[in-house]
Amino acid sequence: MPRIDSLYFGSIIIDGRKFDHDLILTSKGDIMPLDRNHRFSEKQFSDLLLHGPEVILIGTGRSGSFKAEAGIEVAAKLQGIEIHQLPTAKAVEEFNKLSKRKNVVAVLHVTC
């Protein structure tokens, strides 16, 4: 299970590896780049379902500028998936805590 070591404006360190871009991280250790368009799309959400998440954490950045498209929270709840939109620093904390016991996917915006 991966651990997020630290978060800085514009970068994130996971298991000692530095990434300078937004990304998706699963509790199984999959790391995928995320487009920097300030939106988490329904297509991206649909793609995440392949990972069988129990929880999806959306790190909205420092100022909350990254948001899920309308309808994603409802779609997740209909499928029994918990979904939380939090400032990225808080999403990192939650990922490190929850991924020990649940299948978690984190969508992390590492800037604004």
N, C-alpha and C positions, 0 to 999 in steps of 0.2 A: 504494500500500500504506500503510495507516495505521500510525502510531507512537504508542505509549503514552508520553506525556511524563512523567507522574508519578502517583503513587498516594498518597492520604491516607486516613486513617480516615474512611469515609463518602463519599468522592468519588474520581474518577479523571479525569485530563485526557488526552484523545486528540486529537492534532493541534490543540492549543490550545483545544479545547472541553471545558468542565467538565461532568461528569455526576455527579449526587448520588444514584445508585441502582445496584443491581446490574445487570449487562448482559451481553450476548453480543456479541462482536466477531469479525468474520471478517477474514481477510487481504485480502479484496477491499474492505473498508471498510464493510460493513454493520454497523450498530449497532442492537441490539434490546434492549428492557427485559427484565429477568428478575424473576420474582416472588420476593419475599423470604420464602421459606418454609423456608430452610435445607436444601432437598433439590433435587437435580437429577434430575428425573423421567424415566422411560422415554419419556413423550410428548415432552418437550423434546428428549431425545436423538434420537428419531425425526424430529422437525422439523429438527434440525441436519443430518441426512443429505442434505437437499435442497441443501445447500451443498457437498457432495462433499469433506468434510474428509479429509486424510491424517492429521492430528493434531488431537486435542481436548485442550485444556488446561483443567482445572477448578481455578480459584482458590478455595481452601477458606476464605478469610478469614484474619484474623490468628491466631486460636486454633484454626483447623481445624474450625469448627462446621458449615460447608457441605459436604455429602457427596453423592455420586452414589448413587442407589438401587441396591440389590443387583441384580446381573445386567447392569448397563450396561457394566462393564469387559469382561465376557465377550462380550457382543453386539458391542462395538466390535472386539475382537480377531478375532472370527469374520468380520467384514467387512473385515479388513485395516487397521483404523484404530488408530493409536497413541493411547493415552489416558493422561493423567498427572494425578493429583490432587496439587496442590502448594499451599503457602501462597500467597496471592494475589500478594505481592511477587515471589516466585520465578516464578509463572506469567506475570507481566508481563515479566520479563526474558526468559523463554523465548519468549514471543510475539514480542517485538521481534527476537530472534535468528532464530527458525525461519521467521517469516512472509516473510522475504526469499527463501526457496527452496522452501517447501512451502505447501500450502493448509491453513491453520491456523484453527481456531475456538477462541476463548477464552470460557469461561463464568466470569465474574468476580464474586465476592462481595466487596464493598468494606468490610465491617465485620468483625464478630467472626468 
